[in-house]
Structures are given as structure tokens and as C-alpha cells.
Amino acid sequence: MITFYGYKRCSTSKKAEKWLDDHGVSYYFQDLVETPPAKSDLLTWLTKYQDRGLRYFFNTSGQHYRELGLKDQIKDMTIEEAANLMSKDGKLIKRPLVVSEDKLTCGFKEDVYEETWL
């Protein structure tokens, strides 16, 4: 089962959700801001996909990211610290975050979705 962590007020989440719907991909929607992923799940994903780097998972253009000055901290941040921050504030996570048992994407790029979710 695919879990789509999105935000109803985010245009990128809306585009990604429409793409999945248009391509008949079924998923479970979870509001990333109201209910961020559990720290244990984030630890699993950040570890499994650590070759992508922590920056891949962060909403680097977000207000909360900038307010916390994470740009300067991310290079020295541990996976544990990143998972802790993101589990407490879903707006720090690049959206949408789409996860299945063996796949994960952050953000929305049509070619990546075609390759990953079809």
C-alpha cells in the first residue's frame, strides 16, 4: 500500500495527487502537517535512502526550515536528529512524501513518478 503524505493547501501535493489519480494509482492520504510520520518511520526511510542525503527529505524552501537555520546545520546533522525534527513538524518535510514498502519519493516530478509509481 502506498502512503501519500501531503498537505491539502500545497499546490505540489495537489499536482502529485492528481497525477496518481489520473494514472489509477491507489494510495492512502495522510496530512503531513496534522499528522507527521512517526519518528521510527522517518528513521527507517532516512537510513534506507541515505544515499539521497538528508537535504532530499527537507522542505528547503519552507518558512520553518529557514526560521530554524537548518541550511547551515544540515551538513552536520545525524539521521536521528533529522527524524526527530521532522516527526515534530511536518512542514519541514519536502512534500509530498510518497512511500510504499520498497519505494520512496519526495516532491513531485512527473518523470520520477512515471518511473517509480507506475
N, CA and C atoms as a LAMMPS dump frame, in Angstrom:
ITEM: TIMESTEP
0
ITEM: NUMBER OF ATOMS
354
ITEM: BOX BOUNDS ff ff ff
-5.0000000000000000e+02 5.0000000000000000e+02
-5.0000000000000000e+02 5.0000000000000000e+02
-5.0000000000000000e+02 5.0000000000000000e+02
ITEM: ATOMS id mol type element x y z
1 1 1 N 0.842 -1.186 0
2 1 2 C 0 0 0
3 1 3 C 0.884 1.246 0
4 2 1 N 0.519 2.189 -0.823
5 2 2 C 1.237 3.454 -0.93
6 2 3 C 0.616 4.446 0.049
7 3 1 N 1.469 5.123 0.788
8 3 2 C 1.002 6.2 1.655
9 3 3 C 1.49 7.514 1.072
10 4 1 N 0.561 8.434 0.903
11 4 2 C 0.823 9.754 0.334
12 4 3 C 0.743 10.755 1.475
13 5 1 N 1.889 11.274 1.893
14 5 2 C 1.934 12.302 2.928
15 5 3 C 1.939 13.648 2.205
16 6 1 N 0.809 14.327 2.243
17 6 2 C 0.694 15.594 1.543
18 6 3 C 0.058 16.646 2.427
19 7 1 N -0.15 17.787 1.825
20 7 2 C -0.738 18.925 2.529
21 7 3 C -1.77 19.52 1.587
22 8 1 N -3.013 19.568 2.017
23 8 2 C -4.12 19.995 1.155
24 8 3 C -3.93 21.396 0.568
25 9 1 N -3.199 22.256 1.255
26 9 2 C -3.013 23.631 0.782
27 9 3 C -1.751 23.798 -0.073
28 10 1 N -1.078 22.7 -0.359
29 10 2 C 0.171 22.742 -1.134
30 10 3 C -0.11 22.402 -2.594
31 11 1 N 0.264 23.297 -3.488
32 11 2 C -0.01 23.079 -4.912
33 11 3 C 0.763 21.876 -5.463
34 12 1 N 1.954 21.641 -4.971
35 12 2 C 2.73 20.488 -5.431
36 12 3 C 2.065 19.184 -4.995
37 13 1 N 1.563 19.152 -3.769
38 13 2 C 0.831 17.966 -3.306
39 13 3 C -0.403 17.728 -4.172
40 14 1 N -1.1 18.804 -4.505
41 14 2 C -2.305 18.674 -5.34
42 14 3 C -1.964 18.122 -6.719
43 15 1 N -0.868 18.612 -7.323
44 15 2 C -0.448 18.129 -8.64
45 15 3 C -0.092 16.645 -8.589
46 16 1 N 0.647 16.264 -7.556
47 16 2 C 1.064 14.865 -7.416
48 16 3 C -0.133 13.957 -7.182
49 17 1 N -1.058 14.402 -6.353
50 17 2 C -2.25 13.62 -6.059
51 17 3 C -3.091 13.445 -7.336
52 18 1 N -3.221 14.502 -8.115
53 18 2 C -3.961 14.436 -9.377
54 18 3 C -3.285 13.454 -10.33
55 19 1 N -1.958 13.491 -10.389
56 19 2 C -1.218 12.58 -11.262
57 19 3 C -1.498 11.127 -10.868
58 20 1 N -1.422 10.827 -9.577
59 20 2 C -1.693 9.459 -9.113
60 20 3 C -3.124 9.048 -9.458
61 21 1 N -4.079 9.939 -9.213
62 21 2 C -5.482 9.66 -9.534
63 21 3 C -5.665 9.406 -11.031
64 22 1 N -5.072 10.275 -11.852
65 22 2 C -5.198 10.153 -13.308
66 22 3 C -4.594 8.858 -13.843
67 23 1 N -3.613 8.318 -13.122
68 23 2 C -2.943 7.095 -13.561
69 23 3 C -3.446 5.851 -12.823
70 24 1 N -4.52 6.012 -12.062
71 24 2 C -5.132 4.863 -11.394
72 24 3 C -4.298 4.244 -10.294
73 25 1 N -3.425 5.033 -9.697
74 25 2 C -2.59 4.535 -8.604
75 25 3 C -3.338 4.762 -7.288
76 26 1 N -3.604 3.697 -6.56
77 26 2 C -4.337 3.856 -5.297
78 26 3 C -3.348 4.115 -4.157
79 27 1 N -3.797 4.899 -3.201
80 27 2 C -2.935 5.311 -2.089
81 27 3 C -3.805 5.71 -0.906
82 28 1 N -3.153 5.793 0.236
83 28 2 C -3.785 6.299 1.453
84 28 3 C -3.225 7.698 1.682
85 29 1 N -4.101 8.694 1.859
86 29 2 C -3.66 10.075 2.092
87 29 3 C -3.534 10.342 3.587
88 30 1 N -2.405 10.913 3.964
89 30 2 C -2.212 11.367 5.344
90 30 3 C -1.713 12.797 5.303
91 31 1 N -2.382 13.68 6.059
92 31 2 C -1.969 15.078 6.108
93 31 3 C -0.638 15.193 6.849
94 32 1 N 0.347 15.66 6.132
95 32 2 C 1.717 15.766 6.641
96 32 3 C 1.847 16.762 7.785
97 33 1 N 1.01 17.782 7.779
98 33 2 C 1.097 18.823 8.798
99 33 3 C 0.332 18.415 10.055
100 34 1 N -0.887 17.902 9.866
101 34 2 C -1.691 17.474 11.014
102 34 3 C -1.104 16.254 11.708
103 35 1 N -0.62 15.298 10.912
104 35 2 C -0.087 14.049 11.457
105 35 3 C 1.204 13.685 10.734
106 36 1 N 2.328 14.241 11.17
107 36 2 C 3.602 13.909 10.519
108 36 3 C 3.919 12.418 10.703
109 37 1 N 4.751 11.868 9.827
110 37 2 C 5.152 10.473 10
111 37 3 C 5.818 10.269 11.363
112 38 1 N 5.713 9.056 11.869
113 38 2 C 6.335 8.716 13.151
114 38 3 C 7.856 8.771 13.025
115 39 1 N 8.498 9.1 14.112
116 39 2 C 9.958 9.178 14.126
117 39 3 C 10.568 7.848 13.69
118 40 1 N 9.986 6.74 14.136
119 40 2 C 10.528 5.42 13.778
120 40 3 C 10.464 5.195 12.262
121 41 1 N 9.369 5.632 11.631
122 41 2 C 9.266 5.506 10.167
123 41 3 C 10.305 6.39 9.482
124 42 1 N 10.425 7.615 9.95
125 42 2 C 11.415 8.533 9.369
126 42 3 C 12.83 7.972 9.51
127 43 1 N 13.146 7.406 10.66
128 43 2 C 14.47 6.793 10.853
129 43 3 C 14.704 5.69 9.829
130 44 1 N 13.692 4.872 9.612
131 44 2 C 13.802 3.787 8.632
132 44 3 C 14.07 4.343 7.243
133 45 1 N 13.274 5.321 6.824
134 45 2 C 13.407 5.876 5.474
135 45 3 C 14.717 6.637 5.298
136 46 1 N 15.067 7.456 6.292
137 46 2 C 16.308 8.235 6.185
138 46 3 C 17.524 7.322 6.129
139 47 1 N 17.442 6.199 6.801
140 47 2 C 18.542 5.236 6.792
141 47 3 C 18.569 4.477 5.467
142 48 1 N 17.42 3.961 5.064
143 48 2 C 17.331 3.162 3.834
144 48 3 C 17.723 3.969 2.592
145 49 1 N 17.366 5.243 2.587
146 49 2 C 17.632 6.088 1.419
147 49 3 C 18.676 7.162 1.714
148 50 1 N 19.61 6.843 2.591
149 50 2 C 20.599 7.848 2.983
150 50 3 C 21.522 8.247 1.844
151 51 1 N 21.577 7.447 0.781
152 51 2 C 22.38 7.824 -0.381
153 51 3 C 21.832 9.088 -1.058
154 52 1 N 20.571 9.431 -0.791
155 52 2 C 19.972 10.646 -1.357
156 52 3 C 20.347 11.892 -0.554
157 53 1 N 20.84 11.7 0.644
158 53 2 C 21.222 12.814 1.51
159 53 3 C 20.032 13.364 2.283
160 54 1 N 20.279 13.92 3.438
161 54 2 C 19.211 14.458 4.274
162 54 3 C 18.468 15.599 3.59
163 55 1 N 19.185 16.38 2.826
164 55 2 C 18.582 17.547 2.168
165 55 3 C 17.406 17.137 1.281
166 56 1 N 17.474 15.948 0.698
167 56 2 C 16.403 15.441 -0.169
168 56 3 C 15.058 15.408 0.551
169 57 1 N 15.073 15.138 1.848
170 57 2 C 13.861 14.963 2.634
171 57 3 C 13.318 16.27 3.222
172 58 1 N 14.13 17.298 3.253
173 58 2 C 13.725 18.557 3.875
174 58 3 C 13.077 19.512 2.872
175 59 1 N 12.073 20.238 3.338
176 59 2 C 11.428 21.296 2.559
177 59 3 C 12.32 22.532 2.681
178 60 1 N 13.36 22.567 1.858
179 60 2 C 14.381 23.607 1.973
180 60 3 C 13.88 24.995 1.616
181 61 1 N 12.741 25.075 0.949
182 61 2 C 12.186 26.401 0.633
183 61 3 C 11.121 26.825 1.642
184 62 1 N 10.892 26.003 2.645
185 62 2 C 9.859 26.291 3.631
186 62 3 C 10.271 27.309 4.677
187 63 1 N 9.274 27.983 5.202
188 63 2 C 9.494 29.022 6.209
189 63 3 C 10.1 28.435 7.49
190 64 1 N 9.601 27.291 7.938
191 64 2 C 10.109 26.704 9.181
192 64 3 C 11.58 26.306 9.03
193 65 1 N 11.94 25.775 7.872
194 65 2 C 13.321 25.396 7.577
195 65 3 C 14.233 26.614 7.701
196 66 1 N 13.792 27.721 7.11
197 66 2 C 14.592 28.955 7.155
198 66 3 C 14.659 29.525 8.567
199 67 1 N 13.508 29.533 9.268
200 67 2 C 13.469 30.091 10.625
201 67 3 C 14.411 29.353 11.573
202 68 1 N 14.519 28.038 11.378
203 68 2 C 15.391 27.236 12.243
204 68 3 C 16.855 27.268 11.802
205 69 1 N 17.138 27.905 10.68
206 69 2 C 18.51 27.983 10.179
207 69 3 C 19.091 26.623 9.834
208 70 1 N 18.259 25.73 9.321
209 70 2 C 18.71 24.362 9.062
210 70 3 C 19.694 24.254 7.904
211 71 1 N 19.704 25.234 7.028
212 71 2 C 20.639 25.225 5.893
213 71 3 C 22.076 25.042 6.381
214 72 1 N 22.397 25.712 7.471
215 72 2 C 23.757 25.655 7.997
216 72 3 C 23.984 24.453 8.913
217 73 1 N 22.914 23.83 9.376
218 73 2 C 23.036 22.708 10.319
219 73 3 C 22.973 21.338 9.653
220 74 1 N 22.376 21.289 8.476
221 74 2 C 22.051 20.001 7.87
222 74 3 C 23.284 19.144 7.559
223 75 1 N 24.39 19.778 7.205
224 75 2 C 25.583 19.003 6.839
225 75 3 C 26.164 18.232 8.029
226 76 1 N 25.92 18.718 9.251
227 76 2 C 26.434 18.051 10.45
228 76 3 C 25.349 17.287 11.211
229 77 1 N 24.147 17.268 10.674
230 77 2 C 23.005 16.646 11.357
231 77 3 C 23.039 15.127 11.216
232 78 1 N 22.66 14.447 12.287
233 78 2 C 22.56 12.991 12.226
234 78 3 C 21.16 12.611 11.728
235 79 1 N 21.035 11.374 11.29
236 79 2 C 19.733 10.862 10.86
237 79 3 C 18.747 10.937 12.021
238 80 1 N 19.205 10.625 13.205
239 80 2 C 18.368 10.676 14.417
240 80 3 C 17.833 12.089 14.645
241 81 1 N 18.709 13.079 14.542
242 81 2 C 18.299 14.474 14.746
243 81 3 C 17.293 14.917 13.676
244 82 1 N 17.547 14.534 12.435
245 82 2 C 16.64 14.899 11.341
246 82 3 C 15.266 14.261 11.548
247 83 1 N 15.241 12.977 11.887
248 83 2 C 13.974 12.269 12.108
249 83 3 C 13.209 12.892 13.267
250 84 1 N 13.905 13.274 14.303
251 84 2 C 13.277 13.901 15.463
252 84 3 C 12.614 15.224 15.065
253 85 1 N 13.332 16.058 14.329
254 85 2 C 12.787 17.352 13.883
255 85 3 C 11.572 17.166 12.984
256 86 1 N 11.687 16.299 12.001
257 86 2 C 10.611 16.121 11.025
258 86 3 C 9.372 15.467 11.639
259 87 1 N 9.562 14.605 12.614
260 87 2 C 8.412 13.941 13.242
261 87 3 C 7.601 14.912 14.098
262 88 1 N 8.211 16.014 14.477
263 88 2 C 7.536 17.019 15.294
264 88 3 C 6.946 18.162 14.467
265 89 1 N 7.442 18.335 13.24
266 89 2 C 6.987 19.432 12.388
267 89 3 C 6.948 18.977 10.937
268 90 1 N 5.763 18.563 10.482
269 90 2 C 5.597 18.068 9.123
270 90 3 C 5.931 19.074 8.046
271 91 1 N 5.89 20.356 8.376
272 91 2 C 6.218 21.374 7.374
273 91 3 C 7.708 21.375 7.028
274 92 1 N 8.511 20.668 7.804
275 92 2 C 9.93 20.552 7.49
276 92 3 C 10.197 19.506 6.41
277 93 1 N 9.208 18.666 6.142
278 93 2 C 9.37 17.572 5.183
279 93 3 C 8.984 18.035 3.781
280 94 1 N 9.83 17.71 2.819
281 94 2 C 9.527 18.036 1.425
282 94 3 C 8.284 17.256 1.014
283 95 1 N 7.342 17.976 0.431
284 95 2 C 6.09 17.312 0.1
285 95 3 C 5.818 17.342 -1.394
286 96 1 N 5.068 16.342 -1.787
287 96 2 C 4.581 15.231 -0.98
288 96 3 C 5.659 14.167 -0.786
289 97 1 N 5.529 13.465 0.309
290 97 2 C 6.362 12.302 0.603
291 97 3 C 5.476 11.1 0.294
292 98 1 N 5.894 10.29 -0.657
293 98 2 C 5.11 9.126 -1.064
294 98 3 C 5.953 7.891 -0.805
295 99 1 N 5.352 6.945 -0.066
296 99 2 C 6.12 5.796 0.409
297 99 3 C 5.335 4.508 0.211
298 100 1 N 6.042 3.474 -0.216
299 100 2 C 5.49 2.118 -0.211
300 100 3 C 6.521 1.253 0.521
301 101 1 N 6.301 -0.026 0.52
302 101 2 C 7.218 -0.913 1.238
303 101 3 C 8.651 -0.818 0.708
304 102 1 N 8.79 -0.625 -0.612
305 102 2 C 10.134 -0.648 -1.194
306 102 3 C 10.475 0.568 -2.072
307 103 1 N 9.654 1.624 -2.005
308 103 2 C 9.913 2.825 -2.807
309 103 3 C 9.604 4.074 -1.995
310 104 1 N 10.242 5.181 -2.382
311 104 2 C 10.009 6.456 -1.708
312 104 3 C 10.36 7.593 -2.658
313 105 1 N 9.5 8.611 -2.684
314 105 2 C 9.816 9.841 -3.413
315 105 3 C 9.425 11.042 -2.547
316 106 1 N 10.174 12.113 -2.714
317 106 2 C 9.856 13.395 -2.089
318 106 3 C 9.703 14.412 -3.208
319 107 1 N 8.701 15.257 -3.078
320 107 2 C 8.455 16.245 -4.111
321 107 3 C 7.697 15.612 -5.266
322 108 1 N 7.502 16.377 -6.326
323 108 2 C 6.79 15.85 -7.489
324 108 3 C 7.493 16.228 -8.772
325 109 1 N 7.934 15.209 -9.485
326 109 2 C 8.454 15.349 -10.846
327 109 3 C 7.804 14.231 -11.634
328 110 1 N 7.123 14.602 -12.696
329 110 2 C 6.336 13.634 -13.455
330 110 3 C 7.169 12.436 -13.911
331 111 1 N 8.385 12.684 -14.413
332 111 2 C 9.204 11.576 -14.898
333 111 3 C 9.594 10.625 -13.768
334 112 1 N 9.847 11.164 -12.586
335 112 2 C 10.187 10.324 -11.43
336 112 3 C 8.97 9.495 -11.009
337 113 1 N 7.8 10.11 -11.027
338 113 2 C 6.573 9.385 -10.689
339 113 3 C 6.314 8.264 -11.692
340 114 1 N 6.506 8.539 -12.997
341 114 2 C 6.301 7.51 -14.012
342 114 3 C 7.227 6.329 -13.76
343 115 1 N 8.474 6.63 -13.456
344 115 2 C 9.471 5.587 -13.226
345 115 3 C 9.211 4.817 -11.926
346 116 1 N 8.724 5.509 -10.901
347 116 2 C 8.588 4.916 -9.57
348 116 3 C 7.222 4.322 -9.289
349 117 1 N 6.16 5.022 -9.674
350 117 2 C 4.818 4.64 -9.199
351 117 3 C 3.917 3.976 -10.231
352 118 1 N 4.392 3.803 -11.477
353 118 2 C 3.568 3.074 -12.454
354 118 3 C 3.985 1.621 -12.527
